[in-house]
Structures are given as structure tokens and as C-alpha cells.
Amino acid sequence: MAEQQVATYSNKPISEKQKEKDFEEHTHTYAAFLSGAKWSVISTAAILVILYLIFVY
């Protein structure tokens, strides 16, 4: 991924190809974040249920 990035030092707008690649990377990052958040919530809920069953029930 780093080898595909090019540093530009001009005021020219970026190309459509660069915009498309940037959006594709953003989409993958957001999907990974949502997946991590989902599994964090699931694991936290499972731990709370287990702790409830051990200490209260």
C-alpha cells in the first residue's frame, strides 16, 4: 500500500484514479472498524453473561 502512494507537492487536483483508490482503502478500513466493534460488543456481552452466571446465579 505504501509503495502505491505518491507524494505530490503541487496545487493540482488529484486524479480520478487516485480518488478511487483512496475511497477503496477508506471502505476497507471502515469495514474492518465495524467488524472489530461488532466482535468487541459480542465478546463483552458474553463475558458479562458468564460473570453473571458465576457470581449471581
MODELLER restraints for C-alpha pairs under 7 A, 6 or more apart:
rsr = mdl.restraints
at = mdl.atoms
